[in-house]
Amino acid sequence: MKAKVMAGMIIAGLVWGMDWSVYEVTVVSKTNRNYRPLVILQDKKGFVFSVEDEDTINEEQVKSLLEIKDYVSRWSRVAVESLVFVPVDTGWDVLLFPRAVMYKGNNLASYLPAGMRFLWRGSLVYDFRMLVATNLLRIRGSYENEEELLSHMNRAVQYPLLYMRSDDMDIVLQKLETVEERSILLQAENEALKKLWLAYLNRNFFGQLRPIKNELIERVVKLKEEYPYWGRRDIYEKVRQEGLKVSQKEVDLILLVYFSQY
């Protein structure tokens, strides 16, 4: 009999979930996201957010969730489309999809193809990607306030190449003693990033990266430097005549990444 009562309590818990009213939060609806239970909630000020797997979280996680939610709801320049909390161990992965991110007259939301990701492991950090022209930039840091976050994002948009170098290479550069060493390293790093980006843009139907051969990249770049007035078709025909196996798409991508030629 006792076992049946316990089973009933467990089932009831799974069906009804948490009592969010204790936290002055209203349940709007329940659904599924990627085959996982999702509860859509609204606080007393009308701010809407969602929580995955609510039955797995504890009171401490709820407290940190509400703290993060309050940070976001007080932002004045970010219009939130959706805010989803995913429990991870004793922390959170937080996925934010904005309608708009306004900073100094610019809408930064257009540079966020996959939204913004935050992580809570005792403190709040952000870690997401921005797509600026042909540069895929990693934006990461410890969250301080809305201004710091948007300033960080805006710096990446305004100066993408400098951002990539400064954000990822500072520690290494500090260990180099001469200007020449630093120059060599920066050139090599910039070249590697370009080739990685080419492989990403040239990925196949299944999303697998397809690197473009170095000899092909070097030849297209050299031809463009020797004949700057040549168009994409001229370079394609010349490379084909020289016996290199190439597609027009590959030539176009090389010109895009190395010369910003669309």
N, C-alpha and C positions, 0 to 999 in steps of 0.2 A: 504493500500500500504506500509506504514511504517513497519507494522508488518511483511509483506512478505520479505522486505529487511533485517530486523533483523534476521528473520529465516534463510534466505539465508546465512548471515554472520556467524551464528552459525554453520550451516551445513558445510560451507567451512572450518571453523576452525577445526571441527572434522575430516574432510577428510585430510586436508593438515598439520595439527599440527603446531608445532613451526617452526620459521625460524632459524635453527641452524647455518646457514652460518654467522649470526651476531657474533657468538662466535668462528668463524674459525673452525667449526665442520661440517663434511659432513655426510649426511644420506646415509648409505649403503643399508639398506632395512627396510621393516616393516613387522611384523608378529604378532603372538599371543603367549603368554606364560600363561598357566593355564587359558585360556579363557579371558585373558586381553591383550590389545594392547601393543606391544613391538616394539620400534624403535631401530635399531642397528646403531651406530654412529662410526665415525673415526675422530680423531683430525689430525692436520696438520703434526704431527710426525709419523702418522700411527698407533697410539694406538687405539684399538677397545674396545668399551664398549656399554652397552644397558640401556635403560630407559623404565620403565613401565608407562603407563598412562600419557604420556607427556602433554596431554591437560589439566591436572589438576594442573600443577606446575606453580609457579610464578618466577619472576626474581631473588628474593633472594635465592630461592631453586636452581636455575640454577647456581648462583655464588658459593654456597657451593658444589654443585655437581662437578663443574669444579675444585674446590680446592682439593676435595678428589681424583678425577681422576688424578690430577697432582701428589699427594702424591704417589699413586700406580704406575703410569707410570715411576716414577724415581727410584723405587726399583731396586736393582741390583741382588738380590738373589732369587726373587720370579718370576717365569714364569707364567703369568696369562693365564688360559684357557678361562675364561669368567668373566666379571664384570658387575653385574646387579644392577641398582639403582631403588628402589621401594619407591615412595613418601608416607610419613606418616605424616599427619597434615602439619606442617611447616618444617619437618625434612626428614630424609632418613633412610631406611634400605638398607644396601649395602651387596650384596651376592657375594663373590669372590670364584671361583673354580680354584685352581692352578694346573698347570702341574707338577711343581716342586717347592720345598721350600728348598733351599740349605743353610745349616748352619754348619760350622766346619766339612765338609765332609759328613754330613748326609742329606738325603732327608726327610724332615719332612712331605711332602705331603702325604706319606703313612699312616700317623696317623690322617688324616682329612677326614673321610668318608662322611661328609656333607659340606665340604668346610669351609670357614671362613666368619663370619658375623660381620659387623660393623654397628654402629648406629650413626647418626648425629642429635643432639638436641642442636645445638649451639656450640658443640665441638665434636670431634670424639672419640668414645670408641669402643672397640672390645669385643665380647661376643660369644664364640663358643665352641665346644667340640672337644677333641682329644681322640682317642681310643688307649691306650697304653697297650698292652697285654690284661689283663682282666679288666683294669681300664678305666672308662669313666670320663675324667677330664674336668672340666669347666675352660676355659681360658678367663679371663676378665680383663680389665684395661683401663686406659686412654691412647690413642695413643700418643706417643712422637716422635718416629722415627722407621725406619725399624730395626735397631740393637736392640732396647729395646724390640720390639715385638718378634723377632726371639729368643732372649735370654730367654724371658719368656717361649716361647714354648719349647725350648730345655731343660730348667730346668725341665719342666713337664715330658718330655720323659726320661731324665736321672734318675730322682728320683720321680717316680709317687706316691708312698705311702707318702713320705715326703711332696710332693707338695700338696696332698689332705689335709693332716693334717695342714700344715702351712697356706694354702690359706683360708681354711674354719673355722679353729679353733683358730686362733690367738687372736681374740677379747675375746672369751670365756676363753681361757687359762690365759690371762692376769688378769682376775678377780679372779682366784683361788689362794689361798694363799700358799698351801703346794704342795710339789712334789708328795705326795701320791694322792692327789685329782686330779692332772693333769694326773697321770699315769692311774687312774681308768677311767677318762673321755676318754682318748685316746684309751684305750682298748675297751670300750663300743662303741665308735664311729667307730673304725676299724671293729668291729664285725657287726655293723649295716650296714656298707657299703658293706661288703662281702655278707650279706643276700639280700640286695637290688640288688646287681649285679647278684646273683644267680637267683632271680626272673626275672630279665631282660633276662638272657641267656635262661631261661626256658619258655619264653613267648610262647603263642599259635599261631596258624595260623593267627589270626586276630591282632596280636601284643599286646595282653593283657598280663600283667605280671602274672606269676604263682609262688607265693612263695613256697618254699620247707619247709616242716614241721621242726620245731626246733629239735624235738626228732630224726628225721632222720639225720639231719645235725650232731648233737652231736654224734650219734652212728657211723656214717661213719668216722668222724674225730677221735674218740677214737680208732676204730679198726685200722686205718692207723697208729696211734701213737704207738699202742701196737704191731702191726705186720707190720713194715715198708717195709718188703720184699714182702708183698702181692700185687698182681696186682689188677686191677679194677674188673676183673671177680671174683676173690676170695672174695673180699669184698661184691660184689653184692650177691653172693650165700649165704654168711654168714648172711647178713641182711635179706634175704628172709627166711632163715631157722628159724630165730628168730621171724618170723611172722609180720614183718614190710612191709607194702605195698610200693613198690619202683620200679622204672624202672632203667635199666642200664644207661640211659641218665642222670638221676638225680644223680646217684653215680658218674658218670664221671664228671659232672659239679662241684660237691662238691670237688672232688679230684683236679680238675683244679684250682678252686678259692682258696682253702685252702693250697694246696701243690704244685701248679704249675705243676701237673702231667698230661701230655697229653696222 
